[in-house]
Amino acid sequence: MALCKPRVVGLIVFTAVIGMFLSTPEGVDIFLLITATAGIGLAATSAAALNHVIDSRADALMERTRNRPLPQGGLSRRHALFFAVAMGVVAMYILVAFVNTLTAALTFASLIGYAVIYTMYLKHATPQNIVIGGAAGAAPPVLGWSAVTGTVDPHALLLFLIIFVWTPPHFWALAIYRREDYAKALIPMLPITHGVTYTRQQILFYSIILVIATILPYLTYMSGLIYLVGAVLLNIILLFYVVRMQFNHSDELAMTVFRYSIVYLTLLFCFFFADHYWSDLSFFILNTG
């Protein structure tokens, strides 16, 4: 379970499932929902385990990660690698056999993008690692959408854009809090290479772009007022914290921003779902009452 990074994978699967439901005005076929969720979830599990294998030496140097299974010796790298490959193979089989080849191809590309391109190269090559590598983490809603429709719709790319822009402030807030850890592991995160003040400014910059990105679904008629009201409320809170970071330089506030960013993304996609199925939800509530 520790190799699987269940909290991270849970958020990935959640956004993929919301992408499935947003792709159609009707409900999603239950068999397709189960198989697509299983395939995407197992692929995310494979990527997480590969991340453990590739980063095992760096993890041993960092307080945040030194209790993971490989640094602690609970598993060997060979066993973890076998588990990761097995999960990846099963994931691809499920997606090809029971979903569609487009979703399988996109999922495989995301897995390679995160586990190989980001973890093996970008993470150690540039302070823009999380910006470029964020594309892999932003893919799940597109995977969910393509699982149902067999296409990549522009609205699915809006969901991709939101997570892509959300990723840098999310991780840079954590990097500020854990900058000494990253320095020990020689990972060139932005607070180390450009300083904490510059990183806070970049978090504000990307947060403003995120606010704009989250309004686009309403402006393009993808979502309605329920989503818009929810997004505006979430953005007000986000900007409150991020602007406050520019004056309050405590590491605890940076960690608060990191934690809130997870709540932010989760609730934002909940608002997507509620807005999309509002008439059905209200009918169900009224009749249940």
C-alpha positions in Angstrom: 0.0 0.0 0.0 2.8 2.4 0.8 4.3 1.9 -2.7 1.0 2.9 -4.2 0.8 6.4 -2.7 -2.9 5.9 -2.0 -3.8 9.5 -1.3 -2.2 10.7 -4.5 -3.6 7.9 -6.5 -7.0 8.6 -4.9 -7.0 12.1 -6.2 -5.9 11.0 -9.6 -8.7 8.4 -9.8 -11.3 10.9 -8.5 -10.5 13.5 -11.2 -10.6 10.8 -13.9 -14.0 9.6 -12.7 -15.3 13.2 -12.8 -14.0 13.5 -16.3 -16.0 10.4 -17.2 -19.2 11.9 -15.9 -18.6 15.3 -17.4 -18.1 13.7 -20.9 -21.8 12.7 -21.3 -25.2 14.3 -20.4 -26.3 10.8 -19.3 -24.9 8.4 -16.8 -21.8 6.3 -17.4 -22.2 2.6 -18.1 -21.3 0.8 -14.8 -19.0 -1.8 -16.5 -17.1 0.9 -18.3 -16.9 3.0 -15.1 -15.4 0.1 -13.2 -12.9 -1.1 -15.9 -11.8 2.4 -16.8 -11.3 3.4 -13.1 -9.4 0.2 -12.4 -7.2 0.6 -15.5 -6.4 4.3 -14.8 -6.0 3.6 -11.0 -3.6 0.7 -11.6 -1.5 2.7 -14.0 -1.3 5.5 -11.4 -0.2 2.8 -8.9 2.4 1.6 -11.3 3.8 5.1 -11.8 3.8 5.7 -8.0 5.7 2.5 -7.4 8.2 3.3 -10.2 8.7 6.6 -8.5 9.7 4.8 -5.3 12.2 2.6 -7.1 13.8 5.5 -9.1 13.9 7.9 -6.1 14.9 5.4 -3.4 18.3 6.8 -2.8 17.1 10.4 -2.7 14.2 9.4 -0.5 16.7 8.0 2.1 18.2 11.5 2.4 14.9 13.4 3.0 13.0 13.5 6.3 9.6 13.5 4.4 10.4 10.3 2.5 13.0 8.4 4.5 10.3 6.1 6.1 9.1 4.8 2.8 9.5 1.1 2.2 12.7 1.1 0.1 14.8 3.4 2.3 13.6 1.4 5.4 14.5 -1.9 3.7 11.0 -3.3 4.0 11.1 -4.2 0.3 13.9 -4.6 -2.2 14.1 -2.4 -5.4 13.7 -5.6 -7.4 10.5 -6.6 -5.7 9.1 -3.0 -6.0 10.1 -2.9 -9.7 8.3 -6.2 -10.3 5.2 -4.9 -8.6 5.2 -1.7 -10.6 5.7 -3.4 -13.9 3.0 -6.0 -13.1 0.5 -3.2 -12.2 1.3 -1.4 -15.4 0.8 -4.5 -17.5 -2.5 -5.3 -15.9 -3.6 -1.7 -16.3 -2.8 -1.7 -20.0 -4.6 -5.0 -20.6 -7.7 -3.7 -18.9 -7.8 -0.5 -20.8 -7.1 -2.1 -24.2 -9.5 -5.1 -23.7 -12.4 -3.3 -22.0 -12.1 0.4 -22.6 -10.4 1.7 -25.8 -7.0 2.0 -27.3 -6.9 5.8 -27.2 -7.3 5.8 -23.4 -4.7 3.0 -23.1 -2.3 5.0 -25.2 -2.8 8.2 -23.3 -2.6 6.5 -20.0 0.7 4.8 -21.0 2.1 8.1 -22.1 1.1 9.7 -18.8 2.8 6.8 -16.9 6.0 7.2 -18.9 5.8 11.0 -18.6 5.7 10.8 -14.8 7.8 7.8 -13.9 10.5 8.2 -16.5 10.6 11.7 -18.1 9.8 13.6 -14.9 11.2 11.4 -12.1 14.4 10.2 -13.9 15.3 13.4 -15.8 13.2 16.6 -15.2 13.1 16.4 -11.5 16.9 16.6 -11.3 17.6 18.7 -14.4 15.6 22.0 -13.9 13.8 24.1 -11.3 10.9 24.1 -13.8 10.6 20.4 -13.2 7.1 20.5 -11.7 5.8 22.9 -14.4 6.9 20.6 -17.3 6.3 17.4 -15.5 2.8 18.6 -14.4 1.4 17.5 -17.8 1.4 13.9 -16.7 -0.4 14.6 -13.5 -3.0 16.8 -15.3 -4.0 13.9 -17.7 -6.5 11.9 -15.6 -9.7 13.9 -16.5 -8.7 13.6 -20.2 -8.3 9.8 -19.7 -11.7 9.6 -18.0 -13.3 11.6 -20.8 -11.7 9.6 -23.6 -12.7 6.3 -21.8 -16.3 7.2 -22.3 -16.3 9.0 -25.7 -13.2 7.6 -27.4 -12.2 11.2 -28.2 -10.3 14.1 -26.7 -12.7 17.0 -26.4 -11.7 20.7 -26.0 -13.7 20.7 -22.7 -11.5 17.8 -21.5 -8.5 19.9 -22.3 -9.9 22.6 -20.1 -9.9 20.2 -17.2 -6.3 19.3 -18.1 -5.4 23.0 -18.1 -6.8 23.6 -14.7 -4.8 20.8 -13.1 -1.7 21.7 -15.1 -1.8 25.3 -13.8 -2.8 24.1 -10.3 0.3 21.9 -10.0 3.1 24.4 -9.6 1.6 26.4 -6.7 0.6 23.2 -5.0 4.1 21.6 -5.1 6.0 24.8 -4.7 4.2 25.5 -1.4 5.4 22.1 -0.2 8.9 22.8 -1.6 9.1 25.9 0.5 8.2 24.0 3.6 10.6 21.1 2.7 13.4 23.0 1.0 16.1 21.7 3.3 15.1 18.2 2.4 15.3 18.9 -1.3 18.7 20.6 -0.8 20.0 17.5 0.9 18.9 15.3 -1.9 20.3 17.8 -4.5 16.9 18.2 -6.2 16.8 21.7 -7.8 13.4 22.8 -6.6 12.6 26.5 -7.2 13.0 27.7 -3.6 16.6 26.3 -3.6 17.7 27.6 -7.0 15.9 31.0 -7.0 15.1 31.6 -3.4 11.9 31.5 -1.3 10.8 35.0 -2.1 10.8 34.4 -5.8 9.0 31.1 -5.3 6.2 32.9 -3.4 5.9 35.4 -6.3 5.6 32.5 -8.7 2.9 30.8 -6.6 0.9 34.1 -6.8 1.5 34.3 -10.5 0.3 30.8 -11.2 -2.6 31.2 -8.8 -3.8 34.1 -10.8 -3.6 32.1 -14.0 -5.4 29.3 -12.2 -8.3 31.7 -11.3 -8.6 32.6 -14.9 -8.5 29.0 -16.0 -11.2 27.9 -13.6 -13.6 30.6 -15.0 -13.1 29.3 -18.6 -15.5 26.4 -18.2 -18.3 28.8 -17.4 -17.4 31.2 -20.2 -17.3 28.3 -22.7 -20.7 27.0 -21.5 -19.2 23.8 -20.2 -20.6 24.6 -16.8 -23.2 26.8 -15.2 -23.8 29.0 -12.2 -23.4 26.3 -9.5 -19.9 25.6 -10.7 -19.1 29.3 -11.1 -20.2 30.2 -7.6 -18.2 27.3 -6.1 -15.1 28.2 -8.2 -15.3 31.9 -7.2 -15.5 31.0 -3.5 -12.6 28.6 -3.7 -10.5 31.1 -5.6 -11.2 33.8 -3.0 -9.9 31.6 -0.3 -6.9 30.6 -2.4 -5.9 34.2 -3.2 -6.3 35.1 0.4 -3.7 32.6 1.4 -1.4 33.2 -1.5 -1.4 37.0 -1.1 -0.9 36.6 2.6 2.2 34.4 1.8 3.8 37.5 0.2 3.9 39.2 3.6 3.8 36.3 6.1 6.9 34.3 5.4 6.2 31.4 7.9 6.8 27.9 6.6 3.6 26.9 8.4 1.6 29.2 6.1 3.2 27.6 3.1 2.1 24.2 4.4 -1.4 25.6 4.9 -1.4 26.6 1.2 -0.3 23.1 0.2 -3.0 21.4 2.2 -5.7 23.8 1.0 -4.7 23.3 -2.6 -5.7 19.6 -2.2 -9.1 20.6 -0.8 -9.4 23.2 -3.5 -9.0 20.8 -6.4 -11.2 18.2 -4.8 -14.1 20.6 -4.2 -13.7 22.2 -7.6 -14.3 18.9 -9.3 -17.2 18.2 -6.9 -18.7 21.5 -8.1 -18.2 20.3 -11.7 -20.1 17.2 -10.9 -22.9 18.9 -9.0 -23.4 21.5 -11.7 -23.4 18.9 -14.5 -26.1 16.7 -12.8 -27.9 19.4 -10.8 -31.3 18.7 -12.3 -30.9 15.0 -11.5 -29.6 15.6 -8.0 -32.4 18.0 -7.1 -35.0 15.5 -8.5 -33.5 12.8 -6.4 -33.4 15.0 -3.2 -36.9 16.1 -3.6 -38.3 12.6 -4.2 -36.2 11.1 -1.4 -37.5 13.8 1.0 
